[in-house]
Amino acid sequence: MPVAALTCPHCETPVEIQVTAVTRSRPCPNCGKTIMLQVAGRESKTKRKALLVGPTSPTDTMEKPEISFEPQQLPGDAFERMCADPQILRMRRLFYGSVGTILGLILIASTLQWMGVWKSAPQTAAPVIVDQNAEVRHIEEAVPPKLAVDIPDKGIKAAPVTSAVKKLSFTSTLKKDETMPLTSEPRLVLEKFLAANTIEERMKLVANATALEEPLRHYYEKHPAGAVPYEEIEYGLKSQENFTEFRVVLKDGTKRFAAVVPTPDGPMVDWPSFVALGDLDWEQMKQTHPTTPVLMRVLAAPATNFTGHFSDADSLRCVQLVPAGNPSASPVYGYVPRGNDLERQIDYHLRSAGGELAPLTVRICYSTESTGNDQAWITELVVSGWVTALAGTAGEGE
């Protein structure tokens, strides 16, 4: 067995130790502590002799050369040796690869979007814009068509109307249409209508004047027929039916809705919506208790007045109604069976009003079993708003 001459790193005594090609350590003959003779390299599976083993002659293993244990400075710069470390090189390659992958994905996504292959999902519902200063909110979503409703206790059925429910809105001065010129034809027509001193002059500017002559003359028997004093005319928005909305600020500070509708003879004022005309006066309706549906222009709000014949809150929807021309009048509570199309339409418009009173034109009637004058059935939603000139509603003002 070959003999290696070396100096023990523990007791610093020159010793001779028998070694083989696979010997990794031997105890020191002097101090007994373990001396490491060879280590395994990381880059290969070959084993190298430890630096503690001195050079030996292949022919004379008993020769004892001088061995120096002076510290030797490693070649090259420390930073260069660190940069050449295999583990650091591997981590750097991994980092560069990850950054390249991310940049590639971003480039691919940008290219697909630019080519139109990758598009954003469309919105499923149009947002509702609420104006806190508006008297009544304007909602642009389409609503289902009106359908007749059967009255449970009387079997009364309102006539079906196939046209879509029309939308109506008021707007504040902050939201008025500034693009419309102040001398537009609809505004000039409304100014002439307000300045008319006689019924005949006013009728020339009223849409469907022939059919409305009798209720118009009857109305002005109880109200002044002269010019309407006002401070300002504010623009509203145009509805889908292409009529022009206005809000007339009267001398006493109150505001009245006005609409100018297109006719074969040019723009005309929708007089029934201007005066909030109904088939009956509000108090007259409450006194006579009509059992046949009558048309009324109202302001509506949700309510929970379930009493008497209308006490079943699970099957009925309650709505508080006040006349459009006098919101301070005592209300009438209208009821509609839950779950049908009419109840869903009314619920839609009440929620769309954003907590304000919703302008509606409805048909209502009293039940023969009801004893009070403040509870009635809602049989039909004629239109959302008060303009019925373009809705094809028959019998208005009768």
PEFENVEN-V745173 format. One record per residue. PSI is psi in whole degrees, -180 to 180 (none if undefined). BURIAL is I if it has 9 or more other ideal C-beta (glycine too) atoms within 8 Angstrom, else O. Layout:
{{PSI:BURIAL} {PSI:BURIAL}}
This chain:
{{130:O} {151:O} {133:I} {131:I} {128:I} {174:I} {129:I} {127:I} {-12:O} {-52:O} {-2:O} {38:O} {130:I} {129:O} {164:I} {130:O} {132:I} {131:I} {161:I} {-177:O} {-18:O} {6:O} {126:I} {-31:O} {155:O} {150:I} {147:O} {129:I} {-20:O} {-54:O} {-14:O} {-3:O} {154:I} {134:O} {122:I} {127:I} {-32:I} {155:I} {157:O} {135:O} {154:I} {-33:O} {-16:O} {171:O} {4:O} {151:O} {141:I} {151:O} {145:O} {154:I} {-16:O} {-17:I} {124:I} {164:I} {138:O} {152:I} {136:O} {-21:O} {-30:O} {87:O} {-10:I} {-1:O} {141:O} {86:O} {162:O} {129:O} {130:O} {130:O} {26:O} {138:O} {133:O} {134:O} {131:O} {146:O} {151:O} {173:O} {148:O} {-39:O} {-39:O} {-41:O} {-37:I} {-41:O} {-27:O} {1:O} {129:O} {-38:O} {-41:O} {-41:I} {-40:I} {-42:O} {-36:O} {-41:O} {-38:O} {-40:O} {-47:O} {-37:O} {-40:O} {-45:O} {-42:O} {-39:O} {-44:O} {-46:O} {-36:O} {-42:O} {-41:O} {-42:O} {-41:O} {-45:O} {-41:I} {-39:O} {-43:O} {-41:I} {-38:I} {-35:O} {-8:O} {4:O} {-36:O} {111:O} {152:O} {148:O} {135:O} {154:O} {143:O} {-15:O} {140:O} {137:O} {150:O} {119:I} {121:O} {124:O} {115:I} {-23:O} {-6:O} {148:I} {-39:O} {138:I} {152:I} {119:I} {131:I} {-9:O} {150:O} {147:O} {157:I} {157:O} {157:O} {144:I} {155:O} {159:I} {139:I} {131:O} {123:I} {-42:O} {-19:O} {-18:I} {17:O} {136:I} {122:I} {153:I} {137:O} {145:O} {127:I} {-17:O} {155:O} {153:O} {130:I} {150:I} {150:I} {147:I} {153:I} {155:I} {150:I} {173:I} {-24:O} {-22:O} {10:I} {157:I} {104:O} {-15:O} {-17:O} {125:I} {150:O} {-19:O} {25:O} {156:I} {-44:O} {-39:I} {-41:I} {-38:I} {-44:I} {-38:I} {-41:I} {-39:I} {-44:I} {-29:I} {-6:O} {134:I} {-15:O} {164:O} {-39:I} {-42:O} {-39:I} {-37:I} {-28:I} {-17:O} {11:I} {132:I} {139:I} {43:I} {-35:I} {-46:O} {-24:O} {4:I} {-46:I} {-52:O} {-28:I} {-46:I} {-37:I} {-37:O} {-43:I} {-1:I} {-25:O} {-11:O} {156:O} {135:O} {-1:O} {-167:O} {146:O} {112:O} {133:O} {160:I} {-40:O} {153:O} {119:I} {141:I} {148:I} {-143:I} {160:I} {133:O} {178:I} {-19:O} {1:O} {24:O} {156:I} {129:I} {145:I} {163:I} {118:I} {120:I} {112:I} {171:I} {-33:O} {5:O} {-13:O} {159:O} {138:I} {136:O} {142:I} {143:I} {138:I} {122:I} {151:I} {140:O} {167:I} {-26:O} {9:O} {-179:O} {136:I} {157:I} {135:I} {94:I} {-41:I} {-40:I} {-28:I} {-40:I} {5:I} {51:I} {140:I} {169:I} {-29:I} {155:I} {154:O} {-50:I} {-35:O} {-39:O} {-41:I} {-28:I} {-38:O} {-17:O} {63:O} {130:I} {-6:I} {135:O} {134:I} {148:I} {131:I} {137:I} {123:I} {168:I} {128:I} {151:I} {152:I} {147:O} {169:I} {43:O} {85:I} {97:I} {164:O} {-132:O} {-18:I} {52:I} {-6:O} {93:O} {-21:O} {-29:O} {-6:O} {147:I} {131:I} {134:I} {130:I} {129:I} {133:I} {152:I} {142:I} {-32:I} {-11:O} {80:O} {-17:O} {-1:O} {160:I} {137:O} {163:I} {135:I} {120:I} {146:I} {145:I} {140:I} {139:I} {148:I} {-13:O} {177:I} {-37:I} {-43:I} {-38:I} {-39:I} {-45:I} {-42:I} {-39:I} {-47:I} {-33:I} {-43:I} {-33:O} {-21:I} {-11:I} {37:O} {-9:O} {171:I} {133:I} {127:I} {122:I} {151:I} {117:I} {166:I} {131:I} {157:I} {159:I} {152:I} {142:I} {-20:O} {-8:O} {135:I} {-21:O} {167:O} {6:O} {20:O} {127:I} {164:I} {142:I} {116:I} {-21:I} {142:I} {103:I} {-48:I} {149:I} {111:I} {-161:I} {-2:I} {112:I} {5:I} {-32:I} {6:I} {-6:I} {29:O} {127:I} {156:O} {18:O} {137:I} {2:I} {none:O}}
